[in-house]
Amino acid sequence: MASSLWSPLSLFATLLLMQTLAEAQTSSDSFVHSRAAYYPNSDQQGTDTGACGFGSFGATINGGDASAASDLYRNGVGCGACYQVRCTNANFCSDKGVTVVLTDQGSSDRTDFILSKRAFGRMAQTTDAAASLLNLGAVDIEYRRVSCSYPNKNMTFKIDENSNYPHYLAFVIWYQQGKKDITAVQ
Ligand SMILES: *[C@@H]1O[C@H](CO)[C@@H](O)[C@H](O)[C@H]1NC(C)=O
């Protein structure tokens, strides 16, 4: 059994990767106005049940600064994309906001993002301001796409346990860096 490659006749058979890297939807660096809420019952981490299929990796990705997105989910293409999100209430909110990774699909009360509780609080200037922000539940925000960065990590293809050679191959991509979409893997 010399070859580790699967039959080229079966769908997605080889892991010879040709990434189609599409430019992110707009190249502009300007912020877009929207709203964000948070998972009320989440602890300080992200979610391990997100629609992106990251599993337990999704709970700790980016230190727990994760988010569900509504339209930005884009049928899964948005999974793993990073956004800078900052709230706009000058009394509570920092200029920098927080950088989150998309791990799930969801919306609530006209939001584009449902942040992890940790990420939501990190938009605030101080711990006290974070408590006030969390009390508001859903807030006005601005967001923009930014590069994802995972120092000392390589992009990793995690094969799903349900894969069944040679009929079915499923995987998720961990540590997708940069600002471009992966739209196809051959
Ligand atoms: C990333 O890939 C490079 C080149 O294959 C390798 O030398 C390095 O050890 C890898 N880093 C990690 C964290 O796996």
The ligand as an SDF file (V2000), in Angstrom:
LIG
                    3D

 14 14  0  0  0  0  0  0  0  0999 V2000
    4.4030   24.7970    9.4170 C   0  0  0  0  0  0  0  0  0  0  0  0
    4.9310   24.2840    8.2230 O   0  0  0  0  0  0  0  0  0  0  0  0
    6.3420   24.3730    8.1120 C   0  0  0  0  0  0  0  0  0  0  0  0
    6.7500   23.8940    6.7090 C   0  0  0  0  0  0  0  0  0  0  0  0
    6.2490   22.6250    6.4560 O   0  0  0  0  0  0  0  0  0  0  0  0
    6.9870   23.5360    9.2140 C   0  0  0  0  0  0  0  0  0  0  0  0
    8.3820   23.6420    9.1410 O   0  0  0  0  0  0  0  0  0  0  0  0
    6.4980   24.0370   10.5710 C   0  0  0  0  0  0  0  0  0  0  0  0
    6.9850   23.2070   11.5840 O   0  0  0  0  0  0  0  0  0  0  0  0
    4.9760   24.0600   10.6030 C   0  0  0  0  0  0  0  0  0  0  0  0
    4.5430   24.6910   11.8520 N   0  0  0  0  0  0  0  0  0  0  0  0
    3.6550   24.1310   12.6550 C   0  0  0  0  0  0  0  0  0  0  0  0
    3.2960   24.9130   13.8710 C   0  0  0  0  0  0  0  0  0  0  0  0
    3.1470   23.0340   12.4570 O   0  0  0  0  0  0  0  0  0  0  0  0
  1  2  1  0
  1 10  1  0
  2  3  1  0
  3  4  1  0
  3  6  1  0
  4  5  1  0
  6  7  1  0
  6  8  1  0
  8  9  1  0
  8 10  1  0
 10 11  1  0
 11 12  1  0
 12 13  1  0
 12 14  2  0
M  END
$$$$
